[in-house]
Amino acid sequence: CRDAREQASELMGYVRELTIIGLMDEKPMMIWASHYLSAMAKALMDDAELGMTR
């Protein structure tokens, strides 16, 4: 579970960077990529939470 949280945290760092780049450079593809990565990070956290309750 700890590994999943670390990976989700790393993904959220990339989400932040991609969002800033997308906004500053007017690159909507970067914003869509950050949206996709944030969904992956959420899935990791949800899975880690399920693992902790078992």
Buried (B, 14 or more C-beta within 10 A) or exposed (E): EEEBBEBBEEBBEBBEEBBEBBEEEEEEEBBEBBEEBBEBBEEBBEEBEEEEEE
